[in-house]
Amino acid sequence: MSDSSLSNALNQDWGDKVILVVEDVDTNKIFFDAALRRTNAKILWAKDGQQAIDLFNGNKVDLVLMDLQLPVMDGYAATREIKKANPEVPVIAQTAHVMSGEREKCMEAGCDDYLAKPIRLQILIETLSKFLNNNN
């Protein structure tokens, strides 16, 4: 991808979108904050699966970025609850656990896509674009 098409891919304006980021590791939170700030999306933060469900149920969320290894309630259980509440909202798993079968486990829990950590900025934005740019 050329520099100009990369910058076009990164110049998303999701000012009318709400993204729930479920992440308990501060360094990953800093990455997502920096990556998503330029999109103008409203970002909600949850540090565990139960907090994610509470925020999801209390807000109109357009997309969920779900870490899978979480305290209190893991991302698999939280995804199942979120999908029960609203199966239309895309949930994208993000995990450092990339063992064989992990993607299938994510999909079985109801995730719509899967990102392996460390996540590259371009891959993150392209993946979010697939879901956020098509459901206006």
C-alpha positions as a printed NumPy array, in Angstrom:
array([[  0.   ,   0.   ,   0.   ],
       [  1.39 ,   3.398,  -0.931],
       [  1.737,   6.201,   1.582],
       [ -1.172,   8.125,   0.074],
       [ -3.553,   5.163,   0.151],
       [ -2.431,   4.426,   3.703],
       [ -3.195,   7.982,   4.782],
       [ -6.568,   7.774,   3.001],
       [ -7.326,   4.532,   4.866],
       [ -6.392,   6.19 ,   8.152],
       [ -8.461,   9.338,   7.525],
       [-11.792,   8.   ,   8.709],
       [-14.415,  10.297,  10.168],
       [-16.635,   8.319,  12.484],
       [-17.887,  11.31 ,  14.448],
       [-21.363,   9.761,  14.535],
       [-20.104,   6.373,  15.81 ],
       [-19.597,   4.964,  19.304],
       [-16.867,   2.363,  19.775],
       [-16.652,   0.371,  22.999],
       [-13.05 ,  -0.688,  23.646],
       [-12.704,  -3.458,  26.214],
       [ -9.076,  -3.572,  27.324],
       [ -7.446,  -4.056,  30.721],
       [ -3.805,  -3.367,  29.771],
       [ -2.831,   0.31 ,  29.936],
       [ -0.261,   0.181,  27.105],
       [ -2.877,  -1.307,  24.762],
       [ -5.358,   1.33 ,  25.904],
       [ -2.839,   4.044,  24.972],
       [ -2.435,   2.493,  21.502],
       [ -6.205,   2.36 ,  20.889],
       [ -6.665,   5.879,  22.22 ],
       [ -4.015,   7.243,  19.845],
       [ -5.243,   5.14 ,  16.91 ],
       [ -8.911,   6.044,  17.308],
       [ -8.624,   9.686,  18.396],
       [ -8.198,  10.908,  14.801],
       [-11.41 ,   9.149,  13.691],
       [-13.593,  11.445,  15.88 ],
       [-15.543,   8.414,  17.112],
       [-16.832,   8.522,  20.665],
       [-14.827,   5.962,  22.633],
       [-16.16 ,   4.144,  25.679],
       [-13.662,   2.213,  27.82 ],
       [-14.2  ,  -0.941,  29.856],
       [-11.534,  -2.791,  31.863],
       [-13.415,  -6.08 ,  32.25 ],
       [-16.232,  -8.068,  30.686],
       [-18.896,  -7.066,  33.207],
       [-18.101,  -3.371,  32.786],
       [-18.318,  -3.896,  29.005],
       [-21.836,  -5.34 ,  29.285],
       [-22.945,  -2.526,  31.585],
       [-21.599,   0.148,  29.209],
       [-23.05 ,  -1.635,  26.184],
       [-26.504,  -1.819,  27.773],
       [-26.366,   1.842,  28.832],
       [-25.27 ,   3.322,  25.49 ],
       [-25.928,   3.064,  21.76 ],
       [-22.749,   1.3  ,  20.645],
       [-21.853,   0.85 ,  16.957],
       [-18.9  ,  -1.528,  17.403],
       [-17.085,  -3.392,  20.187],
       [-13.334,  -4.064,  20.263],
       [-13.157,  -6.953,  22.748],
       [-10.038,  -8.168,  24.501],
       [-10.514, -11.831,  25.381],
       [ -8.287, -12.214,  28.447],
       [-10.043, -10.024,  31.004],
       [-10.593,  -9.945,  34.766],
       [-14.057, -10.49 ,  36.326],
       [-15.619, -11.875,  33.11 ],
       [-13.616, -12.928,  30.057],
       [-14.22 , -11.557,  26.574],
       [-15.896, -14.738,  25.338],
       [-18.637, -14.567,  27.978],
       [-19.009, -10.799,  27.555],
       [-19.332, -11.206,  23.771],
       [-22.083, -13.809,  24.2  ],
       [-23.992, -11.422,  26.503],
       [-23.554,  -8.473,  24.137],
       [-24.707, -10.548,  21.158],
       [-27.766, -11.665,  23.168],
       [-28.591,  -8.006,  23.83 ],
       [-28.015,  -6.91 ,  20.211],
       [-26.791,  -9.433,  17.607],
       [-26.433,  -6.661,  14.983],
       [-23.537,  -4.853,  16.681],
       [-20.175,  -6.094,  15.402],
       [-17.757,  -7.44 ,  18.004],
       [-14.1  ,  -7.654,  16.976],
       [-11.921,  -9.853,  19.155],
       [ -8.409,  -8.681,  19.916],
       [ -6.033, -11.067,  21.592],
       [ -2.383, -11.931,  22.039],
       [ -3.366, -15.606,  22.152],
       [ -2.976, -16.742,  18.568],
       [ -2.885, -20.486,  19.102],
       [ -4.518, -22.776,  16.601],
       [ -8.281, -22.747,  17.05 ],
       [ -8.394, -19.316,  18.707],
       [-10.106, -17.662,  15.737],
       [-12.754, -20.422,  15.698],
       [-13.286, -20.028,  19.455],
       [-13.818, -16.279,  18.921],
       [-16.338, -16.868,  16.141],
       [-18.197, -19.468,  18.217],
       [-18.564, -16.866,  20.986],
       [-20.173, -14.528,  18.445],
       [-17.263, -12.324,  17.346],
       [-17.533, -10.919,  13.819],
       [-13.795, -10.579,  13.244],
       [-10.464, -11.157,  14.952],
       [ -7.284,  -9.099,  15.399],
       [ -4.05 , -10.655,  16.666],
       [ -1.867,  -8.542,  18.956],
       [  0.33 ,  -6.692,  18.418],
       [ -2.207,  -4.914,  16.224],
       [ -0.92 ,  -2.773,  13.374],
       [ -2.658,   0.591,  12.98 ],
       [ -3.463,   0.029,   9.302],
       [ -5.024,  -3.398,   9.983],
       [ -7.07 ,  -1.959,  12.869],
       [ -8.516,   0.888,  10.799],
       [ -9.18 ,  -1.345,   7.776],
       [-11.001,  -3.875,   9.96 ],
       [-13.111,  -1.221,  11.681],
       [-13.875,   0.363,   8.284],
       [-15.393,  -2.908,   7.046],
       [-18.033,  -2.632,   9.763],
       [-18.404,   1.096,  10.4  ],
       [-18.452,   2.338,   6.808],
       [-21.13 ,  -0.08 ,   5.64 ],
       [-23.828,   0.333,   8.272],
       [-24.71 ,   4.016,   8.186]])
